[in-house]
Amino acid sequence: MQEKSNEAATRDWGKMLNAIAVRDRVTQTELALALHTSQSTISKIMHGISQPRPKLRHRIEALAAPTEVSSHWLEKVGDAARSSPKFFKIVDAALALVNANE
């Protein structure tokens, strides 16, 4: 039997999905929506029953990527919020949603 040595076969996709779920405080269903797949597919991957296909692997990797925000970006958002009351309301509403889910 030939041992698979490529990264896709050796990467623990289930642990990666679990880390995303914990970091983002989301359910399997919410992960499935974000990754454009089914909850049952997410469950099977998280429990090591199956491996994601290449397109799903790319989406998982993108979702797992760090979401660092630069101070420059924050400054630009602050400037935009100060100069546009509508933008301020949108950002304020988004923050209220995020805070309500914590």
PyMOL commands that set and color helices and strands:
alter all, ss='L'
color gray80, all
select helices_A, chain A and resi 7-10+13-24+28-35+39-46+54-64+71-83+85-100
alter helices_A, ss='H'
color red, helices_A
deselect
rebuild
show_as cartoon
